[in-house]
């Protein structure tokens, strides 16, 4: 069965079990699709994207 993969980075379930933090880091802040027997099982989405600045609650006037 054909599947549409909605992420640029893929990893196997074995890779995820072996080293989960490295697998998530491979996505560089973007989702990583986890494959089980060459079929997408789930997407691993980081909680915070390191490339985006977080709003600190203060506003600056221009």
C-alpha positions as CSV (number, residue, x, y, z in Angstrom):
1,X,0.0,0.0,0.0
2,X,1.3,3.5,-0.9
3,X,1.6,6.1,1.9
4,X,2.2,9.8,1.7
5,X,5.1,10.8,4.0
6,X,4.7,14.2,5.4
7,X,8.2,14.7,6.8
8,X,11.7,15.1,5.2
9,X,13.3,12.8,7.8
10,X,12.5,9.2,8.4
11,X,13.8,6.7,10.9
12,X,13.0,3.1,11.8
13,X,11.4,2.0,15.0
14,X,14.7,0.2,15.8
15,X,16.6,3.4,15.5
16,X,14.2,5.1,17.8
17,X,14.5,2.4,20.4
18,X,18.3,2.4,20.1
19,X,18.8,6.1,20.5
20,X,15.6,8.2,20.8
21,X,17.2,11.6,21.4
22,X,19.5,11.3,18.3
23,X,16.5,10.2,16.2
24,X,14.5,13.3,17.2
25,X,17.6,15.6,16.7
26,X,17.9,14.2,13.2
27,X,14.8,16.2,12.3
28,X,16.5,19.5,13.3
29,X,13.4,20.7,15.0
30,X,11.0,19.4,12.4
31,X,8.8,16.2,12.5
32,X,10.4,12.8,12.0
33,X,8.3,9.9,10.6
34,X,8.9,6.6,12.3
35,X,8.6,3.6,10.1
36,X,7.8,0.0,11.1
37,X,8.4,-2.5,8.3
38,X,8.6,0.3,5.8
39,X,5.2,1.7,6.7
40,X,4.7,5.0,8.6
41,X,3.7,4.2,12.2
42,X,3.7,7.7,13.7
43,X,5.3,11.2,13.6
44,X,7.7,12.3,16.3
45,X,7.2,16.0,16.7
46,X,9.5,18.0,19.0
47,X,7.8,20.1,21.7
48,X,9.8,23.2,20.8
49,X,11.4,24.2,17.6
50,X,14.9,25.5,18.4
51,X,15.0,27.8,15.3
52,X,12.0,29.9,16.4
53,X,12.3,32.6,19.0
54,X,9.9,32.4,21.9
55,X,7.9,35.4,22.9
56,X,9.1,36.7,26.3
57,X,5.9,38.6,27.1
58,X,7.3,42.1,26.7
59,X,6.6,44.4,23.8
60,X,9.0,47.0,22.4
61,X,7.8,50.2,21.0
62,X,9.0,51.3,17.6
